[in-house]
Each structure stands twice: as structure tokens, then as C-alpha cells.
Amino acid sequence: MRVDVLVPDTADRKRPSWAMRIEGINDEKVGKDAFRGEALVRGSFAKLEIGSLILFYEECMLENRDHDEPYVILYRVKKNGELRVITSVIGWDWFMRIKQKAIEALKS
């Protein structure tokens, strides 16, 4: 069953950001390219299956930091169209931590 989901928007459109519905993972690639799926428009509604996974990435200036860092969140779509956070990671080493959680979530 599909539900309307509000895809999270970025805090600052001048900085790199993207959102994607994850369908699978390519073990031969790293970073964004390792995730197979559909690109989503940040800040807009999308019709998605209940249980879908959404990966949200943005680079932002975090408190007490003097440079941008990635802030990455893995969500699961709930019955009512809300997003439940599975995990979130801050820092340039985000990929392996998010990848492992995404693999686990895709299996469940």
C-alpha cells in the first residue's frame, strides 16, 4: 500500500544535499553511488510504499564546528505516512555505518 510522504527538506539549499528511496545496495561502490533507488525531491510529497527506506543526506555547519560535515539520516515509511528514524550519523565517515543499517533494514 502506498501513502503520501513529505520528503525532508534541507536546511540550506546552497549546500550539497539529496534524498533517495533505497531499493538495494551495490557492494562494489561507495558513497551515494552504492545505493540503488529513486531520487526524491526534498521538501515535496512522494507516494511511497509503507516500509520503504529513505536516505537523506545534507552537508551543514554544525554547532561548535568551523566547517561543513555530512548529516545523514535513514528513515522507514510508517502506515500513516510519517517517517521513523532508523539511524542518523554525523561526519565524513557516515557511509559504512549507514550502509550496515540499510542492509539490516532491507532484510527486515
C-alpha positions in Angstrom: 0.0 0.0 0.0 1.3 3.5 -0.9 1.0 6.5 1.3 1.8 10.2 0.8 5.1 11.1 2.5 6.7 14.5 3.0 10.3 14.1 2.0 12.5 16.1 4.4 13.8 19.4 3.1 17.4 20.7 3.5 18.2 23.4 5.9 20.3 25.3 3.4 19.8 24.8 -0.4 23.3 26.3 -1.0 24.9 23.3 0.5 25.0 19.7 -1.0 22.0 17.6 -0.2 19.9 14.7 -1.6 17.2 12.2 -0.7 16.7 8.8 -2.1 14.3 5.8 -1.7 16.6 2.9 -1.3 15.9 -0.3 -3.2 19.2 -2.0 -2.8 23.0 -1.6 -2.3 25.8 -2.2 -4.7 28.8 -3.5 -2.7 31.2 -2.5 -5.5 30.6 1.2 -5.0 30.9 3.7 -2.1 29.0 6.8 -1.0 25.8 7.8 -2.7 26.6 5.7 -5.7 26.4 2.5 -3.6 22.7 3.0 -3.0 20.3 1.9 -5.7 16.9 3.6 -5.8 14.8 6.5 -6.8 15.9 10.1 -6.3 13.3 12.1 -4.3 12.6 15.8 -4.4 13.4 17.4 -1.0 10.6 19.3 0.6 7.8 17.7 -1.5 5.4 14.9 -1.2 6.1 11.4 -2.7 3.8 8.4 -2.9 5.8 5.5 -1.4 5.1 2.0 -0.2 4.7 1.5 3.6 8.1 0.2 4.8 10.1 2.0 2.2 13.6 3.3 3.2 14.5 6.9 2.6 18.1 8.0 2.9 18.6 11.8 3.5 22.0 13.5 3.1 23.0 17.1 3.7 26.1 18.9 4.4 25.7 21.6 7.1 27.6 23.7 9.6 27.1 22.0 12.9 27.3 23.7 16.3 30.8 24.2 17.6 32.4 23.3 14.2 34.2 25.5 11.8 33.4 23.5 8.7 30.6 21.6 7.0 30.0 18.0 7.8 27.5 15.5 6.4 24.4 14.8 8.4 22.8 11.5 7.2 19.5 10.0 8.3 18.0 6.7 7.3 14.2 6.6 7.6 11.4 4.0 7.3 7.9 5.0 6.0 5.2 4.2 8.5 1.5 3.4 7.8 0.3 6.9 8.4 3.0 8.4 6.0 5.2 9.6 8.8 8.9 8.8 8.8 10.6 6.8 11.6 14.3 7.4 12.1 16.2 4.1 12.0 19.6 5.8 12.5 21.4 9.1 11.9 25.1 9.8 11.5 27.2 12.9 11.6 30.7 13.1 9.9 32.6 12.2 6.8 32.8 8.5 7.9 29.0 8.2 7.5 29.0 5.6 4.7 29.9 2.3 6.4 27.6 3.0 9.4 24.6 3.9 7.3 25.3 1.1 4.8 25.2 -1.6 7.5 22.0 -0.3 9.0 20.4 -0.1 5.5 21.4 -3.7 4.8 19.7 -4.8 8.0 16.6 -2.7 7.3 16.3 -4.1 3.8 16.3 -7.6 5.2 13.5 -6.9 7.7 
